[in-house]
Amino acid sequence: MADPNLDSDRFPPSLWAATTAAAVSTAPLPPGMHFADLLVIGAGFTGMSAALRAAERGSRVVVLEAAEIGWGASGRNNGQVIPAMTRADPDAIVAEYGVEKGEALVSLIGESANTVFDLARRHRMECGAVQAGWIQPAHRASRLGLARSRVEQWRRRGVEAELLGRDRTAELTGSSFWYGGWQNMTGGHLNPLAFVRGLARAAQDAGACIHTRTPVSSLTRQGAHWVAAHGDARVQARRVLIATHSYTGRPARAPWPGIADALLPMRSYQMATQPLPAHLRASILPHDHAMSDTQSDLHFARFDRNGRLVTGGALVVPFGYKDRLRRRIGARVRRMFPQLDGLPLRFEYLWHGDFAVTPDRMPRFAKLDDGLYTWYGCNGRGVALSTAVGAELADVALSGDERGSRLPFSTLRPIAAHAIVERLAIGAMLYYRWKDRRD
Ligand SMILES: Cc1cc2nc3c(=O)[nH]c(=O)nc-3n(C[C@H](O)[C@H](O)[C@H](O)COP(=O)(O)OP(=O)(O)OC[C@H]3O[C@@H](n4cnc5c(N)ncnc54)[C@H](O)[C@@H]3O)c2cc1C
């Protein structure tokens, strides 16, 4: 049977798709010529945040989405709002991009959780937003140094971060599985599909025209303008933001060459349990944190508003994934939270999606041509980052002022031997699991 997660005619069988109010009404782009100041391709966090920002500033905005709002990574992730990258820590970002641009990008990342929760509040989104903090526990004593270093680097930049001893970590997670860790108090979690639909509603209210079921099949330069085509319909715009990220080339043709070769799509499986009994809900992540630990084979969890534990993991061999995941992640969750022993765990929802990884785990921002921009490489941390970057990209696209932007632009960085590296990257999980147990 075809995998429903890959079918662009419907949403993946996710908890979010099953429990979220419908999106604003949209339709495919009608035939004929349409005009915009900013054309956005892709309706995830990046695209919708950009559309909202540009429309609020009075620009004419058209958004074209191949499937539906939030069909890509934005509607199917774990919903952890994390204002930090997986491996690219602040000092590494500054080393990569230089003091001025690097610090500017770090400040955008550091503020990104507040950006998300402020938007949710300002636009009264019913997206289960909980800003109770994000915690990163250390899975081995040797990773406590990493926690110390991250707290030090963020605090040096004025970001609220707390180093956690073993007891405090046990208090916040409800488990003595971890050795300590750190938390960022501005983080949290939400229902990501409700949030991206909330952004779309706000953007539409501000005047943006959103067209779904409208895959862009070509993007060409005509004089001072770009023209995007979909069947007999065209959109002409001076500025274009390609916000297709890890779904570049899926479910539709890539609107621009080279983006898909600059990133590695990495699959993550998501699962949600039945609502847990109240006493267990109260003993696991009792302060309602979002949690993802220091392992490369990430252990992560958060609750939804009905007391379902939303967790998941990665697989090297995808065949027969449902049964294997139920066994593997079921056992993992019990190791993390032994209080679940004796409770039959039913994973009532199981789905997957792909996020974009770059070889050095740095986010990349590209000016593809005059007035044409994109970004890629959330590296698994894109709820907050994509939202913040989308708004920033809209500003840059409309002003043309890349120098004044907080984003460091470069050209695309294609990955050499992409097809081979893509295959190896999946297998690399075996190495990372081995390393997780030894580091
Ligand atoms: C399973 C999973 C779990 C994750 N968990 C977390 C988490 O807990 N916390 C966190 O911070 N990050 C997480 N992430 C990462 C985060 O979801 C992404 O970084 C973020 O959603 C990227 O948003 P985006 O708008 O850039 O791209 P997307 O949401 O992927 O949007 C791209 C859109 O472009 C459309 N498109 C593609 N081609 C065309 C075309 N030719 N024409 C028109 N439209 C097109 C697609 O249909 C898609 O809707 C997770 C990702 C996955 C997959």
Ligand as a Chemical Component Dictionary entry (heavy atoms), coordinates in Angstrom:
data_LIG
# 
_chem_comp.id                   LIG 
_chem_comp.type                 NON-POLYMER 
_chem_comp.pdbx_formal_charge   0 
_chem_comp.three_letter_code    LIG 
# 
loop_
_chem_comp_atom.comp_id 
_chem_comp_atom.atom_id 
_chem_comp_atom.alt_atom_id 
_chem_comp_atom.type_symbol 
_chem_comp_atom.charge 
_chem_comp_atom.model_Cartn_x 
_chem_comp_atom.model_Cartn_y 
_chem_comp_atom.model_Cartn_z 
_chem_comp_atom.pdbx_ordinal 
LIG C1  C1  C 0 9.150  14.860 11.651 1  
LIG C2  C2  C 0 9.772  16.197 11.942 2  
LIG C3  C3  C 0 9.913  16.625 13.274 3  
LIG C4  C4  C 0 10.460 17.885 13.539 4  
LIG N1  N1  N 0 10.445 18.341 14.831 5  
LIG C5  C5  C 0 10.837 19.620 15.067 6  
LIG C6  C6  C 0 10.707 20.165 16.369 7  
LIG O1  O1  O 0 10.139 19.562 17.286 8  
LIG N2  N2  N 0 11.188 21.422 16.589 9  
LIG C7  C7  C 0 11.773 22.143 15.583 10 
LIG O2  O2  O 0 12.213 23.263 15.831 11 
LIG N3  N3  N 0 11.841 21.670 14.313 12 
LIG C8  C8  C 0 11.374 20.448 14.034 13 
LIG N4  N4  N 0 11.404 19.984 12.755 14 
LIG C9  C9  C 0 11.861 20.896 11.668 15 
LIG C10 C10 C 0 10.758 21.848 11.194 16 
LIG O3  O3  O 0 9.547  21.158 11.065 17 
LIG C11 C11 C 0 11.145 22.470 9.846  18 
LIG O4  O4  O 0 12.386 23.098 9.969  19 
LIG C12 C12 C 0 10.170 23.526 9.374  20 
LIG O5  O5  O 0 8.862  23.043 9.394  21 
LIG C13 C13 C 0 10.530 24.000 7.969  22 
LIG O6  O6  O 0 9.517  24.868 7.528  23 
LIG P1  P1  P 0 9.550  25.462 6.065  24 
LIG O7  O7  O 0 8.407  26.386 5.948  25 
LIG O8  O8  O 0 10.894 26.036 5.784  26 
LIG O9  O9  O 0 9.365  24.198 5.090  27 
LIG P2  P2  P 0 8.099  23.235 4.910  28 
LIG O10 O10 O 0 7.158  23.309 6.031  29 
LIG O11 O11 O 0 8.622  21.881 4.566  30 
LIG O12 O12 O 0 7.332  23.856 3.645  31 
LIG C14 C14 C 0 7.743  23.669 2.319  32 
LIG C15 C15 C 0 6.502  23.677 1.437  33 
LIG O13 O13 O 0 6.884  23.857 0.069  34 
LIG C16 C16 C 0 5.921  23.203 -0.726 35 
LIG N5  N5  N 0 6.451  23.035 -2.096 36 
LIG C17 C17 C 0 7.453  22.227 -2.503 37 
LIG N6  N6  N 0 7.661  22.370 -3.839 38 
LIG C18 C18 C 0 6.759  23.301 -4.273 39 
LIG C19 C19 C 0 6.484  23.884 -5.550 40 
LIG N7  N7  N 0 7.166  23.574 -6.652 41 
LIG N8  N8  N 0 5.481  24.802 -5.635 42 
LIG C20 C20 C 0 4.774  25.172 -4.541 43 
LIG N9  N9  N 0 5.010  24.637 -3.311 44 
LIG C21 C21 C 0 6.003  23.728 -3.160 45 
LIG C22 C22 C 0 5.680  21.896 0.019  46 
LIG O14 O14 O 0 4.454  21.293 -0.359 47 
LIG C23 C23 C 0 5.718  22.361 1.477  48 
LIG O15 O15 O 0 4.419  22.590 1.998  49 
LIG C24 C24 C 0 10.902 18.713 12.470 50 
LIG C25 C25 C 0 10.763 18.271 11.141 51 
LIG C26 C26 C 0 10.206 17.028 10.869 52 
LIG C27 C27 C 0 10.030 16.601 9.461  53 
# 
loop_
_chem_comp_bond.comp_id 
_chem_comp_bond.atom_id_1 
_chem_comp_bond.atom_id_2 
_chem_comp_bond.value_order 
_chem_comp_bond.pdbx_ordinal 
LIG C1  C2  SING 1  
LIG C2  C3  SING 2  
LIG C2  C26 DOUB 3  
LIG C3  C4  DOUB 4  
LIG C4  N1  SING 5  
LIG C4  C24 SING 6  
LIG N1  C5  DOUB 7  
LIG C5  C6  SING 8  
LIG C5  C8  SING 9  
LIG C6  O1  DOUB 10 
LIG C6  N2  SING 11 
LIG N2  C7  SING 12 
LIG C7  O2  DOUB 13 
LIG C7  N3  SING 14 
LIG N3  C8  DOUB 15 
LIG C8  N4  SING 16 
LIG N4  C9  SING 17 
LIG N4  C24 SING 18 
LIG C9  C10 SING 19 
LIG C10 O3  SING 20 
LIG C10 C11 SING 21 
LIG C11 O4  SING 22 
LIG C11 C12 SING 23 
LIG C12 O5  SING 24 
LIG C12 C13 SING 25 
LIG C13 O6  SING 26 
LIG O6  P1  SING 27 
LIG P1  O7  DOUB 28 
LIG P1  O8  SING 29 
LIG P1  O9  SING 30 
LIG O9  P2  SING 31 
LIG P2  O10 DOUB 32 
LIG P2  O11 SING 33 
LIG P2  O12 SING 34 
LIG O12 C14 SING 35 
LIG C14 C15 SING 36 
LIG C15 O13 SING 37 
LIG C15 C23 SING 38 
LIG O13 C16 SING 39 
LIG C16 N5  SING 40 
LIG C16 C22 SING 41 
LIG N5  C17 SING 42 
LIG N5  C21 SING 43 
LIG C17 N6  DOUB 44 
LIG N6  C18 SING 45 
LIG C18 C19 SING 46 
LIG C18 C21 DOUB 47 
LIG C19 N7  SING 48 
LIG C19 N8  DOUB 49 
LIG N8  C20 SING 50 
LIG C20 N9  DOUB 51 
LIG N9  C21 SING 52 
LIG C22 O14 SING 53 
LIG C22 C23 SING 54 
LIG C23 O15 SING 55 
LIG C24 C25 DOUB 56 
LIG C25 C26 SING 57 
LIG C26 C27 SING 58 
# 
